[in-house]
Amino acid sequence: MPPVPVHVKARDVLLVAALFLVGAAAAAQPVAPVEPDAARAVRDVIETTREYRQALERVLGFRVQDVDRASTVVDQRRELYVRGIVSRREFEAAERALEDAQAKLAETQQQIAQADHALAEALVAAASPPAPPSPASPRPLPEPPLPEPGVAAPIFVRFRGAAAWSLADTPRLDRFFRERFGRALPVSAYGQTPVHDRLRLDHHQALDVAVHPDSPEGAALQAFLRNTGISFIAFRGAMAGAATGAHIHVGAPSPRTAALTPASAPTP
């Protein structure tokens, strides 16, 4: 076999060395962490909800202006009606327009509250890792004590129960609340709402109750849910810059679902 030229051997050595250096440099480069699907979904919910809430705030301004204008018209028509210048029909039409404007304002305010609650759920999901269901208690649990003055309480309490829950169980919850406090359960969001549709959140088997966790009603409701093994998240107020009102979310946190209507901004 003829001898291999020296320059060929040198070229091969240089090629191997170059490949080694390239591989070493690539290995030294920091690798961007791959965001888990669950974390990315939570981040998307937070961003989408904040954008949607900002849009609702703009709509709220229009709604307030509509109520102010309609109220002014009613005052003017009332005076003209008393003086016999306009008919009763015209005056009543102005009153109906005011009622319609007030209803739309209340609807927008309710949508903002529901968006805040959805954002609170997403922030909890981002702040706390999944936990196994809590074991059932052999005896009824007492109501949680109220926070002591000057002692900071956690902004939210999350309980994952082992019992199955659906909206079909709501009458049992309402019956407990009526027997204990003499009034209906103050539900602020029952099942799927248009806000959850827009945010593509599955809230079909969940409900939000408008009570403060530290109130007598909230403490009793939490104890009842724990004793029956029903999952809930109790929010004491705003968290991470979100204007989330105090409430108790009954059921599992609302997961993101692509099957629902794509998110879109509200229109005035």
N, C-alpha and C positions, 0 to 999 in steps of 0.2 A: 504494500500500500504506500503511495507517495506521501511524503511528509506534508503536514498542514502548514501553509504559510504563516509566518509569525504575525503578520498584520491582521490575518483572519482571527487568530487566537486573541489578540489584543482587542479587536472589535467586539468579540463575544463577551469578553470580560467586562468591557465598558457597558455593554447592553444590559447584562445581568445586574451590574452595580446601579445603573440608572433605574431599572425596574424596582430594585430594592429601595432606593431612595424615594421613588414616587409612592410606593406602598407605605413606607414609614411616614411620609408626610401626610398621606390620606388618613392614616390611623391616628395621627396627632391632631387632626382637625376635630373640633367639638361637634358632636352629633346632636342635632336639634331633637329634643324629646318629642315622641309621638303622643299627641293628646288622645286619651281614651275617648271612645265614642260617648260614654255617659257624661264625662266632663265637658266635652264639646257641646252636647245637647243642652246641658244646664247653662253653659255660657251663652248659647244661642237664645235660650228662653229669656235670660236676664236682659240681653241686648234688645231683643224684640219687644219685650214688655216695657222697657224704659222708653223706647221710641214710640210705642203705641200710647203710653201715658202722656208723653209730651204732646202728641197729636190731640189727645182728649182735652188737655189743658187749653189748647188753642180753641177747640170747639166750645169749651166751657165759657170762654170769653164772649163768643157770639151768642150763646144761650142767655147769658146775663144781660147783654144788650137788648136782646129780643124781649125779655121780661120787662126791662125798664121802659122800652118803647110802648109795649102793650099796656103797661100800667098807666102810663101818661095818657094814652088814648082813652082808656076807661074813665079816668078822672075828667077828661074833657067832655066825653060823651055823657057822663052823668050830669054834669052841669048844664049841658045843652038840653038834655032830656027833661030836667027839672024846669027849665025855662020854656019847654014846649017847642024847641027848634028842631030836634031830631026825634024820630019815632022810638018806641020801646024796642022794636025789632033791631034797630041799629045799635042801640045801647047794649042789648043782649048779645049781639054779634061781637062787639068789642070785648065783652066779658068772656065769651067762649074763646076768643083769640088769646086772651091773657091766660086762661086755664090751660090752653094747648102749649103756650110758651113755657109755663111753669112746669108742666108735665115733662117736656123735653129737657128742661134744666135738671129736674130730678133724675131723669133717666141717665143723663151724662154724668151726674155726680155718682150715681150708683155704678156706672161702668168704671169710673175712676177707682172707686173703692174695690171693685172686683179685680181690676188690674193690679192694684196694690197688694191684694191678698195673693194673687198668682205670683207676683214678684217675690213676696215674702217666702212662699214655698220654694221657689227656685234658689233663693239665697240660703235657705236652710239646707237644701240638697247639696249646695256647694260647700257649706260649712261643716256638715256632719256626715261621716261615712255611714253606709248602710249597717244596720244592727239587726241581730236576730230577734225574733219575737220575744217579748217579756213573758216569763212563765206566769201561769194563772195563780192568783193568790188563793190560799185555802180558806181565808176569811175575808170579809169586806174590809177594804182599806179605808182609813179615815180621810176626811177632806184635808188637802194640803194646807199647812198653816200660811197665814198671810205674811208677806215679807216684813221684817222689822224696820222701823223708821231708820233711815240713814244707811241701811244695808242694801247694796245693789243686787237685784235679783237678775237671773239670766234672762236675756231678751226673749228667748223662746224655750218651750219645753216640748220635747218630742217623745211620744210613747208609741211603740210598735206592739200592738196586741196580737194574740194568736187567733182571736175569734174572727169569723167571716163577717163582713159588713156589706150592706147594700142599702140603697135608699128605701127599700121595702121595710127596713128597721126603723125608719124615722118616726113613725107613730109611737113606738115604744119610748123613744127619746123625748118626744113631745109630751107624752103622758106623764113621764117622770117629772118633767119641768113644770107642767101644769099643777100636778099634785103638790109639788114642793113650793112653788112660787105664785100660783094662782093666775098665771098668764101663759100665753102660747110661747113656744120656743122661738126666739127672735132670729129667724134664718135670714141671712143676707144674700146667700147664693145657694140655690137648690139645684144640684146636678149640673148638667151642661148649660152654659149660658152663651149668648153671642160673643162675649168677651173671650171666653175659653175657646170658642170656635176660631176667632181671629188669631189667637195666639197658638193655635194648634195644640191645646192642652186637653187631656182626657180627664174631665171632671164629672163624668156621667154618674159615678157611684160615690160622690163626696158632697158634703155641704159645709158651708161656713156659718157659724153662729156668732152674732154680734153681741158678745159679752166679754168683759175684761177678765182675764184669768184670775186676777187677784180679788175680784168682787165675790160676794157670797154666791151669786149665781154661777160664776165661772169656776169657783172652787168645788161646788157641789157637782157641776157637770163633769169636771175632770175626774173626781172620785168615782162617779157613776161609770164613766167610760173605762177607767182602769179596772174596776171590779167586774165589768162585763167583757173585758179583753178587747175593746174596740180601739183601733189605732187613732191617734189624734196628734195635732200640733197646736200648741197654745202660744199665741203671740202677744207679748205685752206692749208692743209699740213699734216705732220706727227702727229699722236696722239697715246698716250700710248705706245710708243716704236715701233709703226708700221710705216714702211717707205711708208706711203700712199701719193701718189702724189696729188697735187691739181686737183680737177675735180668736175663736177656736175653730180650727179646720178639723172636721170629723171624717175619718177615712184615710186611706193611703195618700201620700203626696201625688199630685196630678202629673203623670208622665207625659212627655212630648209624644205626639202621634202624627205621622204624616198623612193619615187617612182623613183628617179633618180639613176644613176649608183653609186655604193658605192665608197667612196673616196679611192684613191690609189696613191702611190707615182710615180712620173714621172721617166722614165728611160732615161739614156743618149743615 
